[in-house]
Amino acid sequence: MDSKKEARLKRKQRIRKKVSGTADRPRLTVFRSARHIYAQIVDDATGRTLAAASSVEPTVRSLPRFDSKVAQAQYIGKVVAERALGNGIQRVVFDRNGFLYHGRVKAVSDGAREAGLDF
């Protein structure tokens, strides 16, 4: 493993000691790769994913190209929030997964807030 990834995983462990999703307030976790963005809402008590969205889904890929990866991330945040609201989830706790709260990670949370999720 390279040191950049190791540093992110150390930050992730520090965050996960404090942040945990429950049935009434599940965890919205974000993963970003160089090209794609993934978001899912997880209930850590049961270990189940309650809602998910990513930029690799056929529905997202069929859309016209986004202006930027940040715009794409904001759209993914809206999609995951709409799916969560459809499942009756209104409040979540945000898990940035060791990434800095900046750029695409922030855009996912902004999109989810716009769509009506409460952090």
C-alpha positions in Angstrom: 0.0 0.0 0.0 1.2 3.5 -0.7 1.5 6.0 2.2 -1.4 8.2 0.9 -3.8 5.3 1.1 -2.5 4.2 4.5 -2.9 7.8 5.8 -6.6 7.8 4.6 -7.2 4.4 6.2 -5.8 5.7 9.6 -8.1 8.7 9.4 -11.0 6.4 8.5 -10.3 4.3 11.7 -10.2 7.4 13.8 -13.5 8.6 12.4 -15.2 5.2 12.6 -14.4 5.0 16.4 -16.8 7.9 16.9 -19.3 7.6 14.0 -21.7 4.7 13.9 -25.0 4.3 12.2 -28.1 3.2 14.1 -31.5 2.1 12.9 -33.0 5.6 13.6 -29.9 7.5 12.3 -27.9 5.4 9.8 -24.5 6.4 8.4 -24.1 8.0 5.0 -20.7 6.9 3.8 -18.8 8.2 0.7 -16.1 6.7 -1.3 -14.3 8.5 -4.1 -12.0 7.0 -6.6 -10.1 8.9 -9.3 -13.0 8.6 -11.8 -16.1 7.6 -9.8 -18.0 8.5 -6.6 -20.1 6.1 -4.5 -22.5 6.8 -1.6 -24.4 4.4 0.6 -26.5 4.6 3.7 -25.7 1.8 6.2 -27.3 0.6 9.4 -24.3 -0.6 11.4 -26.5 -2.3 14.0 -27.7 -4.9 11.5 -24.9 -4.4 9.0 -27.3 -3.7 6.1 -27.1 -1.2 3.3 -30.4 0.7 3.2 -29.8 2.9 0.1 -27.0 3.4 -2.3 -26.0 5.4 -5.4 -22.9 5.6 -7.6 -21.6 7.1 -10.8 -21.2 3.6 -12.3 -24.9 2.8 -12.3 -26.5 2.5 -15.8 -29.1 5.2 -15.0 -26.4 7.7 -14.1 -24.2 6.7 -17.1 -27.1 7.2 -19.5 -27.4 10.9 -18.5 -25.5 13.5 -20.6 -22.0 14.2 -19.3 -21.7 16.3 -16.2 -19.7 19.6 -16.3 -17.4 18.4 -13.6 -16.8 15.5 -11.2 -18.1 17.8 -8.4 -21.4 18.3 -10.3 -21.6 14.5 -10.7 -21.0 14.0 -7.0 -23.7 16.5 -6.1 -26.1 14.6 -8.3 -25.2 11.3 -6.6 -25.9 12.9 -3.2 -29.4 13.9 -4.4 -30.0 10.4 -5.8 -29.0 8.6 -2.6 -31.1 11.1 -0.5 -34.2 10.5 -2.7 -33.7 6.7 -2.3 -33.3 7.1 1.5 -36.4 9.3 1.8 -38.3 6.6 -0.2 -37.2 4.1 2.4 -38.4 6.4 5.3 -34.9 7.6 6.3 -34.8 11.3 7.1 -31.8 11.7 9.4 -28.3 10.4 8.9 -24.8 10.8 10.3 -22.1 11.7 7.7 -19.0 9.5 7.3 -16.4 11.1 5.0 -14.5 7.8 5.1 -11.1 9.4 5.8 -11.3 11.8 2.9 -11.1 15.6 3.5 -14.5 17.3 3.7 -13.8 19.2 0.5 -14.6 19.0 -3.2 -16.5 15.9 -4.3 -17.1 14.6 -0.7 -18.6 17.9 0.3 -20.7 18.0 -2.9 -22.3 14.6 -2.0 -23.3 16.0 1.4 -24.6 19.2 -0.1 -26.7 17.3 -2.7 -28.1 15.1 0.0 -29.0 18.1 2.1 -30.7 19.8 -0.9 -32.8 16.7 -1.5 -34.1 16.8 2.1 -31.8 14.6 4.3 -31.1 15.9 7.8 -27.5 15.6 9.0 
